[in-house]
Protein backbone atom coordinates (compact mmCIF):
# COMPACT_ATOMS: atom_id res chain seq x y z
CA UNK A 1 0.00 0.00 0.00
CA UNK A 2 1.50 3.34 -0.99
CA UNK A 3 -0.21 5.24 1.86
CA UNK A 4 -1.31 3.88 5.22
CA UNK A 5 -3.27 5.93 7.73
CA UNK A 6 -3.18 4.83 11.36
CA UNK A 7 -4.71 5.97 14.63
CA UNK A 8 -3.41 4.80 18.01
CA UNK A 9 -5.90 5.69 20.75
CA UNK A 10 -6.06 4.95 24.41
CA UNK A 11 -5.15 6.46 27.73
CA UNK A 12 -2.30 8.68 28.82
CA UNK A 13 0.48 6.57 30.29
CA UNK A 14 0.05 3.63 27.90
CA UNK A 15 2.88 4.86 25.68
CA UNK A 16 0.85 5.02 22.49
CA UNK A 17 2.33 8.34 21.42
CA UNK A 18 5.83 6.98 21.96
CA UNK A 19 4.87 3.92 19.89
CA UNK A 20 3.60 6.20 17.11
CA UNK A 21 6.85 8.16 17.11
CA UNK A 22 8.89 4.95 16.96
CA UNK A 23 6.80 3.67 14.03
CA UNK A 24 7.10 6.95 12.10
CA UNK A 25 10.86 7.14 12.71
CA UNK A 26 11.32 3.54 11.54
CA UNK A 27 9.47 4.33 8.31
CA UNK A 28 11.41 7.53 7.61
CA UNK A 29 14.92 6.79 8.84
CA UNK A 30 15.28 3.11 8.00
CA UNK A 31 12.80 2.54 5.19
CA UNK A 32 13.11 5.79 3.21
CA UNK A 33 9.41 6.62 3.30
CA UNK A 34 7.53 9.75 4.27
CA UNK A 35 5.67 9.87 7.56
CA UNK A 36 3.77 12.27 9.75
CA UNK A 37 2.84 11.81 13.38
CA UNK A 38 0.58 14.12 15.35
CA UNK A 39 -0.96 13.73 18.77
CA UNK A 40 -3.69 15.00 21.02
CA UNK A 41 -4.24 14.61 24.73
CA UNK A 42 -7.28 14.72 26.95
CA UNK A 43 -7.60 17.15 29.86
CA UNK A 44 -5.07 15.22 31.91
CA UNK A 45 -2.09 13.69 30.13
CA UNK A 46 -1.76 10.66 32.43
CA UNK A 47 -5.04 8.79 32.43
CA UNK A 48 -6.76 11.14 29.99
CA UNK A 49 -7.63 10.17 26.43
CA UNK A 50 -4.70 10.24 24.01
CA UNK A 51 -4.64 9.84 20.27
CA UNK A 52 -1.88 9.77 17.72
CA UNK A 53 -2.41 10.01 13.97
CA UNK A 54 0.28 8.47 11.79
CA UNK A 55 0.53 8.49 8.01
CA UNK A 56 3.19 6.49 6.23
CA UNK A 57 3.49 7.01 2.49
CA UNK A 58 5.67 6.50 -0.53
CA UNK A 59 4.51 9.95 -1.71
CA UNK A 60 4.31 13.43 -0.26
CA UNK A 61 1.89 13.88 2.65
CA UNK A 62 -0.13 17.08 2.42
CA UNK A 63 -2.28 16.84 5.55
CA UNK A 64 -1.29 15.08 8.81
CA UNK A 65 -4.79 14.39 10.19
CA UNK A 66 -6.34 10.93 9.82
CA UNK A 67 -10.11 10.76 9.39
CA UNK A 68 -10.71 7.20 8.16
CA UNK A 69 -7.79 5.05 9.27
CA UNK A 70 -6.64 1.92 7.52
CA UNK A 71 -5.41 0.74 10.92
CA UNK A 72 -7.03 1.62 14.24
CA UNK A 73 -5.54 0.60 17.59
CA UNK A 74 -7.81 1.11 20.61
CA UNK A 75 -6.46 0.35 24.07
CA UNK A 76 -9.33 1.74 26.16
CA UNK A 77 -13.07 1.31 26.01
CA UNK A 78 -13.53 5.06 25.72
CA UNK A 79 -11.18 5.23 22.71
CA UNK A 80 -12.96 2.29 21.07
CA UNK A 81 -16.41 3.76 21.63
CA UNK A 82 -15.34 7.07 20.12
CA UNK A 83 -13.49 5.79 17.05
CA UNK A 84 -14.45 2.26 15.94
CA UNK A 85 -16.97 3.62 13.44
CA UNK A 86 -14.30 5.71 11.72
CA UNK A 87 -12.23 2.83 10.38
CA UNK A 88 -12.00 2.52 6.62
CA UNK A 89 -14.01 -0.48 5.32
CA UNK A 90 -11.74 -3.50 5.21
CA UNK A 91 -9.24 -1.89 7.59
CA UNK A 92 -7.59 -3.44 10.64
CA UNK A 93 -8.96 -2.81 14.15
CA UNK A 94 -6.61 -3.99 16.90
CA UNK A 95 -7.83 -4.17 20.51
CA UNK A 96 -6.85 -5.89 23.75
CA UNK A 97 -9.69 -7.73 25.55
CA UNK A 98 -8.24 -6.60 28.91
CA UNK A 99 -9.17 -3.01 28.05
CA UNK A 100 -11.85 -3.20 25.34
CA UNK A 101 -15.11 -5.11 25.05
CA UNK A 102 -16.16 -5.21 21.40
CA UNK A 103 -19.75 -3.99 21.31
CA UNK A 104 -20.46 -3.51 17.64
CA UNK A 105 -18.96 -5.10 14.59
CA UNK A 106 -17.01 -2.61 12.56
CA UNK A 107 -16.59 -3.16 8.82
CA UNK A 108 -13.01 -4.17 9.45
CA UNK A 109 -10.75 -7.07 10.24
CA UNK A 110 -11.06 -7.09 14.04
CA UNK A 111 -8.12 -8.57 15.89
CA UNK A 112 -8.25 -9.00 19.67
CA UNK A 113 -4.90 -9.88 21.20
CA UNK A 114 -4.23 -10.41 24.93
CA UNK A 115 -1.27 -8.02 24.88
CA UNK A 116 -1.57 -6.88 28.49
CA UNK A 117 -2.01 -10.39 29.89
CA UNK A 118 0.98 -11.70 27.92
CA UNK A 119 3.15 -8.77 29.03
CA UNK A 120 2.25 -9.29 32.68
CA UNK A 121 2.76 -13.06 32.51
CA UNK A 122 6.04 -13.06 30.59
CA UNK A 123 7.69 -9.72 31.36
CA UNK A 124 5.84 -8.44 34.42
CA UNK A 125 6.02 -4.74 33.54
CA UNK A 126 3.07 -3.03 31.82
CA UNK A 127 5.34 -0.19 30.69
CA UNK A 128 6.19 -2.16 27.51
CA UNK A 129 2.57 -2.71 26.42
CA UNK A 130 3.08 -0.12 23.67
CA UNK A 131 6.08 -1.96 22.26
CA UNK A 132 4.25 -5.29 22.39
CA UNK A 133 1.44 -3.64 20.40
CA UNK A 134 4.00 -2.41 17.84
CA UNK A 135 5.37 -5.93 17.45
CA UNK A 136 1.87 -7.27 16.80
CA UNK A 137 1.09 -4.46 14.39
CA UNK A 138 4.32 -5.01 12.48
CA UNK A 139 3.57 -8.72 12.11
CA UNK A 140 -0.04 -8.13 11.08
CA UNK A 141 0.66 -5.41 8.52
CA UNK A 142 4.30 -5.61 7.42
CA UNK A 143 4.16 -1.83 7.34
CA UNK A 144 7.80 -1.60 8.44
CA UNK A 145 10.39 -4.28 9.08
CA UNK A 146 10.93 -5.51 12.62
CA UNK A 147 14.64 -4.69 12.39
CA UNK A 148 13.72 -1.06 11.61
CA UNK A 149 11.72 -0.90 14.83
CA UNK A 150 14.61 -2.44 16.75
CA UNK A 151 17.02 0.14 15.35
CA UNK A 152 14.76 2.96 16.57
CA UNK A 153 14.43 1.30 19.97
CA UNK A 154 18.22 1.20 20.21
CA UNK A 155 18.33 4.99 19.83
CA UNK A 156 15.33 5.81 22.05
CA UNK A 157 15.39 3.31 24.92
CA UNK A 158 17.97 3.55 27.71
CA UNK A 159 20.40 0.63 27.71
CA UNK A 160 19.10 -1.21 30.80
CA UNK A 161 15.58 -1.34 29.30
CA UNK A 162 16.48 -2.25 25.72
CA UNK A 163 16.32 -6.05 26.13
CA UNK A 164 12.93 -5.82 27.85
CA UNK A 165 11.61 -3.72 24.94
CA UNK A 166 13.02 -6.15 22.36
CA UNK A 167 11.35 -9.00 24.25
CA UNK A 168 8.03 -7.11 24.22
CA UNK A 169 8.35 -6.45 20.47
CA UNK A 170 8.93 -10.15 19.83
CA UNK A 171 6.08 -11.13 22.16
CA UNK A 172 3.68 -8.95 20.17
CA UNK A 173 4.86 -10.56 16.94
CA UNK A 174 4.30 -14.03 18.41
CA UNK A 175 0.81 -13.14 19.66
CA UNK A 176 -0.24 -12.02 16.20
CA UNK A 177 0.62 -15.34 14.57
Secondary structure, 3 states (H helix, E strand, C coil): CCEEEEEEEEECCCCHHHHHHHHHHHHHHHHCCEEEEEEEECCCCCCCEEEEEEEEECCCCCCCCCCCCCEEEECCHHHHHHHHHHCCCCEEEEECCCCCCCCCCCCEEEEECCHHHHHHHHCCCHHHHHHHHHHHHHHHHCCCCHHHHHHHHHHHCCHHHHHHHHHHHHHHHHHHC
